[in-house]
C-alpha cells in the first residue's frame, strides 16, 4: 500500500488524500490579467520533482508535497507557511 507522509498525521494510506494541483507562486498584486490567467490555467507537465497542493481529507489538513512524477514517489512534505516563507519555491 502506498503511504503519503502527512505533516500532521504521519504516514497515511494514499486513499485518504486528494491532490489539488500544482503549487506555484502567485503573481504580484499589480500583475495584469495575462499573468493571472497563466497562474490559474497554464500547467507544465515536467518529468521529475514537482510541488503540489495536497489535502488529507479526514483531518482537512492542506500541505505542499514535492513528488517525483517519474517514479510517483513523495520526496517531502511542507506546511503552507514554509512554502510561502521560501517564496513559493522548494
N, C-alpha and C positions, 0 to 999 in steps of 0.2 A: 504494500500500500504506500502511495506517495504521501509524504508529510511536508507541510509548509511550516516554517518556524515563525509563528505569530509572536510579535514582540511582547504582547500582554499575556498570552495563554501558553506559550511554548509550542513545541511541535504538535500539530493537529492534522487530521486527515484532509486531503485536498477538497473533498466534498463539502467541507464547512466554509469554503471561501468562494468569493466571486471576484473576478478580475474586472476592474473598472476602466482600464485603458492606460495609455501612456502617461507617465509623469514627466512633465516638461515645464520649464519656467514660463510664467505668464508674461505677455508683452508689457511694456511700460504703460503707465496710466495715460500718457498722451499719445499712445500709438494709434495709428489710423485703422480704418475698417479692414484693410487688407491684412494687416498683422494679426488682428483678432480672428479673422476668417481662417487664416493659416493655422493659428493656435487651435481653433475649435474643430477644424475639419481635416487638415492635412496630417497624414501619418506616414512615417517612414516604416519600412519593413526590413530592418537590418538583421543580418546573421551575426549572432553573438550577444553580449550583455546589453540589456535594456533596462530602463526603470519604468515600473508600472504601479498604478494605484491598485491596492487590493483591499477587500473587506472581509473580515471574519464575521460571517452572518450571525451566528448565535450570540456573540457579545457586542456586535455593532462596532467593532474596532477597525478603523481605517488606518492603513500604513502604506509605505512605499517599499516595494521589493525590487531588488536587482535580480533579473532572471536571464539565464543564457538561452536564447531562442534555438540554438543548435542542439543542445543536449536536454532542453526543457528542465533545467535544474535551477533551484533557488540558490543564489550566491550569498545574499544577505538581505536583511530587512531593516528599515529605518522608520523611526517615528516621523510624522509630518513636520514637526518643529526642526528636527535635524536636517531634513531635506530642504526646508526653507532657509535654515541657517547657512547651508552650503550654497545658497543662491540657486537652488533648484537643480543642482548638478551633483553627481556622486562624489 
